[in-house]
Amino acid sequence: MDIGLLSAFIGGSLALLSPCGALLLPAFFASTVGSGPRLWLHGVVFYVGLVVVLVPLGIGAGVVGSVFVTNRGVIIIAASVLLIVLGAAQVLGFGFDAARLLPGAGTLQSQSDARAGLVKTVLLGAASGVAGFCAGPILGAVLTLAAAQGDVVTAGTLLAVYGAGMVVPLTVLAALWGRIGTRTRAALRGRTFTVLGRELHSTSVVTGLLILAVGILFWTTNGFIGVPELVPIDVQAGLQAGVAAVANPVVDVLVLVVLAGIGLLVWNRMRSRGRATVSEPEPR
């Protein structure tokens, strides 16, 4: 399960950097939203838009998978083959726009173009979750993993993690946009190269190889059952014990007091800066 979540998160990040629109969203947020708390607010709202569209898709895939849960062996083989096919298509630069398969996706995109502010951001998130010719195989691979789980909650969680994989690097890149140099942006966009007369893109190749690896691993480990946990069981038990030790009202009150104190300090500092700016004499 940990492998599936990690794959979904990385897939979301690579979908953001897909060659069809690499860095368009970070550049848009950097230019229209700016930085600071307002950017993080828009990042959260963008994620809400993603979740509104992606999680129902994941739940739907989970429902389909649960219907055939008694035929687990067949599901694993079919999902593995589909993942390998999608990975090969991604490597070769083939794709599809999942938005064309969903009713109302075009209207959603046009509404996001016509709105402004937080409404535009949430609509943009909803449209970006499924749009993109280059990202189509990535979304298809995550949906395949979701269907193979045979569990609605797990399937929905996979798509939510996929959305988080998009929004986390989006927000970070937008916040650092002014400090990112031309070389760094070019590296993030990737580059094209030719193999046997066919033009390939480095980001698509990396993404496709990841999907291929997940498909092969899914097949050889009986749906990730044979894969060791990324976080060892004893470490998980220790973390759970630690969380249980601090889960009491006294600790909660102390945490709230500390957070309130930090908030007051930040507010007081910003207020002092504002007063200094106002009292500063205008140059003559």
Residue pairs with C-beta under 8 A, 6 or more apart in sequence:
1 154
1 224
2 227
2 229
2 230
2 231
3 214
3 217
3 224
3 227
3 230
4 145
4 149
4 158
4 224
5 157
5 158
5 161
6 230
7 142
7 145
7 210
7 214
8 142
8 145
8 158
8 159
8 161
8 162
8 165
9 161
9 162
9 164
9 165
10 165
10 210
11 138
11 141
11 142
11 162
11 165
11 207
11 210
11 211
12 138
12 142
12 161
12 162
12 163
12 164
12 165
12 166
12 167
13 165
13 166
13 168
13 169
14 138
14 203
14 206
14 207
14 210
15 132
15 135
15 138
15 139
15 162
15 165
15 166
15 207
16 25
16 26
16 165
16 166
16 169
16 170
17 23
17 169
17 188
17 189
17 190
17 203
18 132
18 134
18 135
18 138
18 203
18 204
18 207
19 134
19 189
19 190
19 192
19 201
19 203
19 204
20 95
20 132
20 133
20 134
20 135
21 132
21 134
22 188
22 189
22 190
22 203
23 173
23 185
23 188
23 189
25 124
25 128
25 170
25 174
26 169
26 170
26 173
26 174
26 177
27 174
27 177
29 39
29 42
29 43
29 46
29 170
29 171
29 174
30 173
30 174
30 175
30 177
30 178
33 39
33 42
33 121
33 174
35 174
35 175
35 178
39 171
39 174
39 175
40 171
41 118
42 118
42 121
43 167
43 170
43 171
43 174
45 118
45 121
45 122
45 125
46 121
46 122
46 124
46 125
46 128
46 167
46 170
47 125
47 163
47 164
47 167
48 122
48 125
49 121
49 122
49 123
49 124
49 125
49 126
49 127
49 128
49 129
50 125
50 126
50 128
50 129
50 163
50 166
50 167
51 160
51 163
52 122
52 125
52 126
53 126
53 129
53 130
54 129
54 130
54 159
54 160
54 162
54 163
55 156
55 159
55 160
55 163
56 156
57 130
57 143
57 159
58 142
58 143
58 146
58 155
58 156
58 157
58 158
58 159
58 160
59 152
59 155
59 156
61 143
61 144
61 146
61 147
61 155
62 146
62 147
62 149
62 150
62 151
62 152
62 153
62 154
62 155
62 156
63 152
63 155
64 147
65 75
65 146
65 147
65 148
65 149
65 150
65 151
65 155
66 150
66 151
66 152
68 74
68 75
68 150
69 75
69 150
72 150
72 223
75 147
75 148
75 150
75 223
76 148
76 218
76 219
76 222
76 223
77 219
79 144
79 145
79 147
79 148
79 215
79 218
79 223
80 215
80 216
80 218
80 219
81 215
82 140
82 141
82 144
82 215
83 141
83 144
83 145
83 211
83 212
83 214
83 215
83 218
84 211
84 212
84 215
84 216
86 137
86 140
86 141
86 144
86 211
86 215
87 137
87 141
87 208
87 209
87 210
87 211
87 212
87 213
87 214
87 215
88 208
88 212
89 95
89 137
89 208
90 137
90 138
90 204
90 205
90 207
90 208
90 211
91 200
91 204
91 205
91 208
91 209
91 212
92 198
92 200
92 208
93 198
93 199
93 200
93 201
93 204
94 137
95 132
95 133
95 134
95 135
95 136
95 137
96 133
96 136
96 137
96 140
97 131
97 132
97 133
97 136
98 130
98 131
98 132
98 135
98 136
98 139
98 140
99 105
99 106
99 109
99 127
99 130
99 131
99 132
102 130
105 127
105 130
105 131
108 123
108 126
108 127
109 127
109 131
111 123
112 120
112 123
112 124
112 126
112 127
115 123
125 167
128 166
129 163
129 166
130 139
134 204
137 207
137 208
137 211
138 207
138 211
139 162
141 211
141 214
141 215
142 158
142 159
142 162
143 159
145 158
145 214
145 218
146 154
146 155
146 156
146 158
146 159
147 155
148 218
148 223
149 155
149 158
173 180
173 188
189 203
190 201
190 202
190 203
190 204
191 201
191 202
192 199
192 200
192 201
192 202
193 199
193 200
193 202
194 200
217 224
217 227
218 224
220 226
221 227
229 236
231 239
